[in-house]
């Protein structure tokens, strides 16, 4: 019974340690996620910069997996090359050792203070970032508390002969130790937590000094397995090269270091007799020892990975198949939202092509062109479904106010684009088919009116895309003002059409219903386009203090009165 309770207590302590690491990682990501991504994306031109940025970002996030995920997305999208991305991962691996070094010192007395400060900031913080930082302090306090509880639990258990026998096997068969902690690090998604656990076991004397090396090597190896498995389902070789390269680096390091475990232990113990420090120091030394030689041969490593995982022959891309909705990014809300936004921009490009086709459809008698435009709406519908499904899968755990607004913006823009595609397909193309079937011809003036309104729609759609990308309030106000301008154009077109009817123009009489329906449908499309402007103004207004919101509202109304 005592053994069972001890195991349950150990399991609870380890779970608390994992939860603390998780809270720190998600808290930093919520507070500074967008800033860290920007730094990572802007500083990767040179290998040295990439190494240092990877180290700093990972030290802040306490997760080399998160850094690797961001770097992989940049490689897959062509933002950076494979060589600087590999440098990021070398820096990320060293970065994970910094927090372990800090936590290895006896600072457990700080835990209650960190938890108290964190709870106060989380419960009473006026700003979202303050609450996120409160989450970080709580997480750090829980890590220190869990480490203290592990030591308290392990010390009595260290005297149990059966437990010593188990770890004696690890000492005599180091490969077993590597496999055990590799599995633990893979399951926990954290080498930090596993190394801290090894540190506690070594400090209590449970793990022989010779076994510590194997256990730490396994923890380093296991943390590199998750990104490879998560990217295995990706169809893009570019997405798999970086995690595979990181895993190969770790495997080479383990193969070299494992046979040298005994002399390494002797050297570490001569430098510092404390077995706890030996585990932590080896973790740091191993990652530095890997980083230095591999940093020199990164270009050759990148070329090897490109040959190992070559790009697939270019194939005809189905426009309705999403290309930016990376499933492995779903755990990072900001990155996943950026992927959804990029796919929505693809959707907007297809809708823009459909609008250009509307002009051709009414100017020519080409039935194939009409059918082609109608089929294109299937691609719009397919992307719309994929984007909606992807958005529902995004982890809401890391959502802040900015992410929530962006989520709404992406979803609303995708919905409005889908409505535009439906209006073009089910209304305008049916009218174009009717015009061709009955060989109807618009008057030159009527043709020019339809052409002018479609060109105006194209201009407004481009403006809407710019607003969606930047959130610029001036452009948003212009877009909303265009709604009234478009109504005025429709009114003028209807008046001139009725003037031609009064003149008895045969072509106007024959196409009157057709002409008025087209004008009505173009106005409907413009309303869906203008909706983006309202979203941008609402988001900008919500981000301001209340007094500024009132002034902003007055400014927006004045801008609309001036026509933007």
Buried (B, 14 or more C-beta within 10 A) or exposed (E): EEEEEBEEBBEEBBEBBBBBBBBBBBBBBBBBBBEBBEBBBEBBEEBEBBBBBBBBBBBBBBBBBBBBBBBBBBBBBEBBBBBBBBBBBBBBBBBBBBBBEEBBEEBBEEBEEBBEBBBEBBEEBEEEBBBBBBBBBBBBBBBBBBBBBBBBBBBEBBEBEEBBEEBBEBBEEBEBBBBBBBBBBBEBBBBBBBBBBBBBBBBBBBBBBBBBBBBBBBBBBBBBBBBBEBBEEBEBBBBBBBBBBBBBBBEEBBEEBBEEBEEBBEBBBEEEEBBBBBBBBBBBBBBEBBBEEBBEEBEEBBEBBBEEBEEEEEEEEEBBEBBBBBBBBBBBBBBBBBBBBBBBBBBBEBBBEBBBBBBBBBBEEBEEBBEBBBEBBEBBBBBBBBBBEBBEEBEEEBBBEBBEBBBBBBBBBBBBBBBBBBBBBEBBBBBBBBBBEEEBEBBEBBBEBBBEBBEBBBEBBEBBBBBBEEBBBBBBBBBBBBBBBBEEBBEEBBEBBEEBEEEEBEBBEBBBEBBBBBBEBBBBBBBBBBBBBBBBBBBBBEBEEEEEBEEBEEBBEEBBEEEB
